[in-house]
Amino acid sequence: MNNKENTYDNNSIKSLKGADRVRLRPSVIFGSDGIVGCQHSVFEILSNAIDEARHGFGETIEVYRYKDKSIKIVDHARGIPVDYNEKEKKYNWELLFCELYAGGKYDDDDNYSFSLGLNGLGLCATQYSSEFMDVTVKRDGYIYTLHFEKGENIGNFHKETYDKEDTGTTIVWRPDRDVFTDIDIPFEYFADVLKRQAVANKNILFKLYDEESEQELEFFYERGISDYIEEISLEKNFTDIVYFQNESFGKDREDKPEYKVKFEMVFCFNNEVTLTEYYHNSSFLEYGGSPDKAVKSGFLYAIDNYIKQNNLYKKNEKKITFQDIEDSLIIIVNSFSTITSYENQTKKSITNKFIQETITDFLKTNLEIYFIENKSDVEKIVNQVLVNKRSRETAENTRINIRKKLTNTNTITNRVEKFVDCRTKDTDKRELYIVEGDSALGSCKLGRDSDFQAIMPVRGKILNCLKADYNKIFQNDIILDLLRVLGCGVEISTKHNKDLSTFNLNDLRWRRVIICTDADVDGFQIRTLILTMLYRLVPTLIKEGKVFIAESPLYEITAGTKTYFAYSEIEKSKILNKIKTKYTIQRSKGLGENEPDMMWQTTMNPETRKLIQVVPEDVEETQKVFDLLLGNDLSGRKQYIVDSGHEYLDSLDVL
């Protein structure tokens, strides 16, 4: 044993100095040593420019993203003070760029009363974590330049006279791969952050230049969150947009200092778009915190109180939850405070007790007034919230029932009536034939290769899954049997039923799912209904090329001792042109009337069968066609028949 390695005494304790405080522990400041932390280091530099612009210094902020992963942020504000500080007996550039917890926002004055960057950490921490950083400051008739490498000042500090009137700060740097595991910040991050800052800071223009994609974007919201909610709602809101604002003073605790809070919020109700977003001192609160709790409490109290006062709950009905409100709500809250308790340096959540209390109380009072003054809108809101609630409860009951039905512990063979399994358990070989009725089951069963081909009969025409709701779909025995046999669960994305999703492609028991129906009108309709079911409940099977259609021959042509099968009119003509002797043509029978040998040769033998792989090249276009032909658009379907029905008359005559 090496005693030196296991010694823990007074000499074992040491402290990190200078740049190592950030370079060796970046996650302490930035929340992560990966791309998330690297992104936050950019936000720290941006924050300083925003604080200046919000207080009237510089209306435009420019951000550049370069191919070599370096970044440039330019503001047109007063310029960072970097010259000698008599009070501190140091240059300000040393304090700001090389000392943590040094800054100009600690004094209790109005210059930075609602500042985004408060702690004096960001500028220094970003410099420490950079491979290099170049700073150019224009102010007081001078132009100042600084150059840093890996947290250290290189070449000291340069100061020259500057005879132009413009002022501001330009910072160019590249995050260091020795500090962060990933520095390739995507363009989308910059675009998202600048858009959010434009929303929270009205009348500030943000410009983004991307060298890699050669894109140039601008973000500007003259009325801030009011313009933003109009953009989000797409004019599909079923209530008017409501704007509230307020300011007040208070304390988080009696022995804590008093501070100022002001906030604005906009909201409306919309069944197609929903959103809840919170900003504090213009920082986007991804996890919400105090404002989020206040909104939930205030809206739930006001709407529940209205429902009870107007006796709109059914007997023994449970109360609404905020989820029922949120399912139709768009709300953006933009708050500011002179004292802010962020959850951590990444500023994604705040914990101020007074902010939560003042927004909650304000909402309870003002929503009550709004309800009195806007009876028509309130009735729409309350009715929709109750619809959301009852849909959620129905979906929860459906989810419980469907999971019970799909996770039965019995074997597939015992669970599904008339299902005929194959012998192999190798999913790379197994094929499932979905056939039409008991008669087809018999001929396919006798004609198949039982080692790898299984048969699932469909009894009659199944439910149209585009027109039925999920509750009705999952009460249908045929559909449940098909889902059990497939084994991969279901895919559901609608907001009230998304928890029903149990899909896992790895659980699919089959290499191919083959739909095999008669080549007549009824067979085509059954095939379409099966495809519709797969498209709505397990669309990934189609996208992944797992679904096929087995073509059945239209004609059986006999010439002497030879028999030919034609799968189309064109193919029939080609065969007849080759035959030089007498022949007979017979329209093919239904699958149930075919001999096993014929079934094997025409439909099931991998060497001779014809399979059509169902692969939608354009999912959106496919959905439009399915919705038109099988959905609820009756007038659209009628018009399609008028416009295009003649194209199908010839094929119907043949049948």
N, C-alpha and C positions, 0 to 999 in steps of 0.2 A: 504494500500500500504506500502511495506517495503522500506523506504527511503534509507537504507544502500545498498540494492541490486541495486538501480538505481543511485547511486552516481558515477559521472565521474569527478574526480578532479586530482590534481597533484600527489596524492598518488595512483592513479589507474594504473600508468605506471610502468611496471617492465620488466626486461630483463632476458632471460634464461641464466643460467650459466652452465659451464662444459658439461657433457654428455647430459643434458636435451636439449641442442641446437639441437641435432640430434634425440634423443630418442622420444621427444614429437612432432617433426616436420620432420620426415624422408623424406617426399616427397619433401621438399625444396632442399635437397642434391641429393636424388636418383630418383626423378621424380615421385615416387609412394610409398605408404606404403603397397602395395600388393606384389605379386610375382615378378612383373617387377622391383620394387625398390630393392627387396632382391637380384635378379639376378645382378643388377648393382653394388651392394656392393661387390659381388664376383669379378666382372670385375675390380674394383678399385685395389684390391690386385694383380690380374693378371697383370695389367698394369705396375706396378713397376718392376715385374720380366721381362716383355717384354722389357722395356726401357733398362734395364741392358744388356740383351742378344743381343739386336740390336746394342749395342755399344761394342760388343765383349767380354762381361763378362758372361760366362755360355751359352753353346750351347743347353742345355736341360732344359725344364720346366716340372715339374710333378704336376698333379692335381689329388686329391683323393676325391671321393664322398662316404660318409659313410651312413650306414643304419639309424643312429640316426640323420641324416640331417646335421651333421658337415662336414666341408670341410678342406682339407689340400692342401696348395700350397708350393712346394719346388723349389727353384732356386739354381743354382750353381755359383752365381755371387760373387761380392766382399763382400756381407754381409752389411746389413743396419748399418750405424754408430749409435750406441746407448750409447756410453760412454760420459764422461763429456765434455761439450762444453765451453771452456774458454771465447770465444767471447760473447756467450749468457748468461753465468753464470748459466747454467742449464744442466741437462743431455739431450742428444739428444733423448733418448726414451720418455722423457716428451714432448719435442717439436713435435716429429713425431706422437706419438700415443695419445697425450692428448691435442694438440692445433691445431685448424683449421688454415689453411693458414700458415703452417710451413713445409718447405721442402728444398731439395737441388737443385731445378731446376729453381730458380729465377734469378741466375746470367746469364749474356749474354755470355756464352762460348759454346764450341763445345761438351761438355760432354753430354748434353741433348738438342742439338739444334733442334731435331725433336721429342720431347718427347710426349708420349701418356698421361702420368700423369703430369699435369703442375701446378695445382692450390694449391697443398698442402692440399687438402681436403679429398681425398679418404681413405688413411690409417687411419687417425684419425676417420673419420666418420664411417668406417666399424667397428673399435674397439668400438666406442661408441654404435653402434647398435647391438652388439653381446651379447649373453648370457654369453659366456666366450671366451677368446682368449689366446692362448699360443704361445709365440714367442721364437724361438731359432736362434741365430745368431752366425756364426763362422767367425772370422776375427782377424787379428793382433795378432795371437797366443793365442786368448782367445775364450771361448764359453760363450755366454751371454744368460740368460733365463729371461723371463718376463711372468707374469700371470695376466690377467684382468678378472673381472667379472662385467657385466652390466655397462661398461664404467669406472670402477674404478680399479686402480692398487692394486692387493692383493699380499702381500709378498715382495713388493719392487722390487729389481733388483739384480740378481745373476751373478757373473763373476768368471770364473775359467780358469786356463791355459789349452791350447789345443795344443798338440804337433804334430798334423797332419797338412798337407798342404792344405787340401780342405777348401774352404770357401763357404758361401752362407747363405740363410735365409729360415727358415721353419716357416710357420704360420698355426696354426690349430685353427679353431673357429666354433661356431655355431650361425647363425643369431638368434636373440631373438624374440620369439613370442609375447613378450610384445611391440615390436617395429613394426614388420611386421605382417600383418594379415595372411600371408601364407609364410612358409619357406621351403616347399617341392619342391625344384628346380628340375625339371625333368632332367634325364640323357641327353635327346636330347639337352637341352640348353648348357650343357658343351661341348658336341660333336660339336655342331654348332659353338660356339664361338672359340674353339681351332682350328677347321678347318679354319675358316676365318683368324685367327691370323697367321696360318702357310702359308696361301696364301699371306698375306700382308707382311710377314717377312720371306723371303727365307732363307734357311739354318739354321732355328731354329727348333729343334725337340720338339714337344709337346706330352706328354704321359698322357693318361687318364685312371684311375683305378676306377671301380665302384664296391663297395662292394655288393650292392644290387643285381645286375644282374651278377656279376662276369665277367664283360666284361673288356678287356684291349684293348685300341685303341692307335694308333700312327698317328700323322699328320706331314707331312714333304713335302715341295715343294722346290726342289733344285733351280728351276728357278722362283719361286714365281708365279706371275700371268700368265706367259707364259705357265707353266705346267698346271695351273688351266683351262685356256681357252681350251686347248687340251682335258682335261677331260670333260669339259662341252659340247663341240661341237660334241663329239662322232663320229668324222671324217665325219660328215654329212654337214659340211660347204661347200657352193658352191663358196666361194672365199678363197684365201690364208689368213692365219692369219697375221695381220700387227702389228708391234711393233713400238711405238713411245716413245721417252723420251726427256726431256728438263729441264733446270733450268734457273731461272732468278731472278732479284732483283726488287722490286718495293714497292709502298706505297698504302694503301687503301684511303688515302687523303693526300693532300700536307703537312699538318701540323702534320701528323702522322709519326712514325719512319719507315725507310726502313727495309724490311725483305727479307729473301731468300725463294724461292719456287722451289721445284723440283717435277717432276711427271713422271710417266711412264703409258702407256696405251696399251692395246691389244684389237684388234677387228677383227671380221670376220662376214660374213653374212650366215645365216642358216635358212631354212624354217621349220625345225622341233623343234629346240630349240632356245629360245630367252632369253636374260638376260642382265640387266644393273646393275652393282654394283660399288660402290664407297667406297674407303678407304682413310682416311686422318690421317697421323701420326699413321697408322695401325688401327685406330678405324673405324669400319664398319659404314658408313653413311647411315642408314636405310632410311632417308628422303632426302639424297643428299645434297641439298643446292647449293653452288657455282659451284662445278664440274659438277653437273647434268645440271644446267642452261647453262654452257659452252658447254657441249657435244650437247645438244639440238640445241643451236644456231649455233655451228660450222658445224654440219652435215647437218642441214636444209639449211643453206646458201650454202654449197658446192654442194649438190645434186640438189637443186632447180636451182642454177646458171647453172649447167651442162645441165639440162633439157631445160631451156630457150635458152641457146646458141645453142643447137642442135635441136630446134623446135620440141620437143617431146610431148608438151602439145597439146591436141586437141583444136579446136576453141572454145573459151569461157569456157574452162575447168578451174576449180578451182585449186589453187596451192596445192602441197603436204603439209602434216602436219608431225610433228615428229612421230606421232603414226604410220604413213605409213612406216617410216624408222625402228622404234623400233620393228615392227611386224616381222622383219627378222634379227635383229641385236643382236649380242653378244658383249658386251664391258665391260671391267673392267678397272677402273682408280685407280691408287695408287699414291696419292699425299702426299707431306710433306711440312711443312712451319715452320719457326722459330717463327713466331707470328701467332696464330690461334684464330679466333673468332668463338667459338662454340655457337650454339643456346642456349645451357644450359649445365649443368654439365654432363648430360647423353650422350653428344657428338654424337648425331645422325644426326646432320646437321651442316654445317659451313656457315658463311655469308661473308667471306672475298671478298671484291670487286676486289682486285688485282688478287686473284687466279682465279676468274671467267674471268676476262679480259685477263689474260695471256694465259689460256688454250683455250679460244675462238679464240684469234688471231693466236695462234699456229696451231689450227685445220684448220682454214680457209686457211692459207698459205700451210700447208703440205698436206691437202686433195686435194687441187688443183694440187700440184705436183704429188701426188699419182695417181690422175685421168689421168694425161698426160702419166705417165710411165706404167700404167696398164690398157690399153684400154679394154682388154677382160673382166677382172673382173668388171670394172666400168660399162660396158654395161649390165652385168648380174645384178649388183646392181640396176641400174636405172630402168631396165625393171621390176624387182621384186617390187621395190617401187611403180611404177605406177600400177602394178597389185594389190598390197595391197590397194592403194588409191581407185581404181575403185571398188574393192570388198567391201571396207568399205562404199563407197557411195551407192552402190547397196543394201547392207545390211541395211543401214539407211532408204532407200526408202521402202524396204520390211518390215522393222519393223513398219514403220508408217502405211502401208497398212494392215498388219496383225492385228495390234492392233485395227484398225478401224473395221475390219471384226469380230474380236472376242469379241469386247466390245460394240456391237450394243445394244441399250437400249430396243429393242423389246423382247417379251417373246420367249423362246426356240421354242415353238410350231409354232409361226408365222415365225420364222427365218429359220427353217429347214423343208424342204419339206418332207411330209409323215411320219415325226416322230410322234409316238403315246406315249404320256406320261402316267404315272400312277397317282393315286389319292393322295397317301400319300406324304407328304413333309419330312418325317423322313428318313434321309440319311442312318440310320442304318438298314433300311428295304428295301430301293429301289434297284431294279435290272434292269440293262439295257441289253436287248438282241440285239445283232448286228446280223441281219439275211441277207440272200442272196436273194435279189430281191423282187418284188412286190407280187409274188405268196406266198412266205414264209411269207411275212408280213400279208397276209390275214389269213392264217391258225394259225399263232402264235397269232395274235390279238384276234381271236375267242377262242383259246385254253388257253390263259394266265389267271392269276389272276390279273385283272385290278387295284386292290388296290395297289400292290407293284411292278408289272412287266411292264416295258416300252419296246417299240419296235422301233429299228432304222434300216430301210432297207438300204442295200448297193446296189447301182445300177451298176451292172457289176463289172469288175475287177479293183480294185483301183491301183493307181500309186505305183511302187516299190520305197519305200522311201530310200532304201540304194543306189540306183543308181542315184536318182534325186537330184538336188541341192535345197537349201531352197526356192529360188525364185520360182522354178517350183512347189515345194510341196505346197506352200501357194497360188498358183493360182488354185489349184485343189478343186473343189466344194465339192466333197465327203469327202475329208480329213478335210476341213474347217467345214463341217457339223458335222462330228464326234467330232472334238475338241470343237465345241460349245456345243454339247450335254453333253460331259464329264464335261466341265465347269472348269477344273483345270489348264488351260493354257498349255504352252509347255516348254520343257527343251532343251536348246541348249548350247553347251560348246565350239564350235569352235570360234577362236579368232575374226573373222570378223562378226559373227552373234550372239555372246553371249548376246548382249543387247536385242535380241528377247525373251529371257527367261522370262516367266511370270508365271512359274509353282508354284502352291501352293496346296499341297495335301489336305488341309482343305477345299478347294473350290470344291473338287470332289463331284458330286451330287449322287454318287451311292455306295452302299456297295459292289456290285459285277458287273463286266463288263463281260458279257458272250457272247462268239462268237459261233454262231449257223449256220452251213452251211451243205449242203448235203454231204452224205458219198460217194462221188465220186471224180474223179480226179479234176474236176473243183471246187468242194466245198473245197477240200484240198488246192488248190492253192489260192483261195480267203481267206481262213482261214490264210494261211501263210502270205499273203500280209497284212492282217489286223494286225497280230502279229508283222510283220516287222514295220508297221507304229507306233504301240504302243511302240515297242522297241526303235525306233529312237527318237520319239517325247515326249513320257511320260514313260521312262523306270522305274521310281519309282513305277508306278502302278503294274508292274510285280514283282519288288523286294518286294513290300509290300503285295503281294498275293491277289491283287484285281482282277486279270484277270483269267477267266476260259474258258474252251472249253466244250460246251454241246455235249455229244456223241449222235449221232443218230443211231438207230438200223439198222443193216445190213439186218436182216431177220425178217419176221412176220410168225410165225408158228401157225397154227390153228388145234386144235384137239377137235372135237365135238363142245361144246359150249365155250371152253376155247381158249384164244389167248396168245401166248408167244412171247416175243421179245428177239432176240439174237443180242448182240453188237459186237460179234467176232465169228470166226470159232470154237474156243474152246467152247464158250458158246452155240453155236448151237448144237454141239455134245452132250454136257451135257444134254440139254433139250430133244433131241431126244432119248437119252438113258432112260429117265424117262417116256416117253410116251408109253403106252401099246396099244393104239387104233390107228386107221387110222389118218393120219395127212396130211396137205398140207403145203408146204413151198413157201413163196413168197418173192422175193427180195424186200426190202422196197423201196417205192417210194421216190421221192424228197419231201422235207419239204412242198412244196406248194400243193402237192397232198394228204397230210395226213388229216384225219378228225380231227376236234378240240379236240375230246375226246382223240384220240391217241396222239396228240401233247402234251396235258396236262399230260397224263400218262407217256410218254416216255422221254419227253424233258424239261417240265416246272414245274412239280409237285415236290416241294422240298423233298417229302417223297419217290418218286420212280425214279426220274431222275438220271442220272450219269454225274457228272461234273468233269473235270480234271483241277486242279489248276495249272496255269502256274507259276512256281517258279524256276528260273534259279539258280541252286546250285553253278555254277561257271560262273560268268558274262563274264569273259574274254573268256572262252571256247565257251559260247553261241555266243558271238560276232564273233568269228572266223568262226563258222558254218554258221551264217547268212551272213557274208561277202563272204564266199566261194560259197554258194548256190545262193545268190541273189545279190552279189556285182559285181565288175568289173573284178574279177580274172577269165577270161574266160578259160585260160589254166589249172588253178587249178581245175575249175569245170569239165572240160573235163576229167582230170585225175581221179577225184573222181568218175565220172560215169564209167570209165573203170575199176577202182579198186573195186567199191562197187555196181555198178548198178544191178548185178545179185541178190542181196539180196532183191530187190524190185519187181522182175518179177512175183513172185507168187501172191503177193497182187494185182498187176495190172491185172493178169488173172482172179482173183476173181471178180474184179470190172467190 
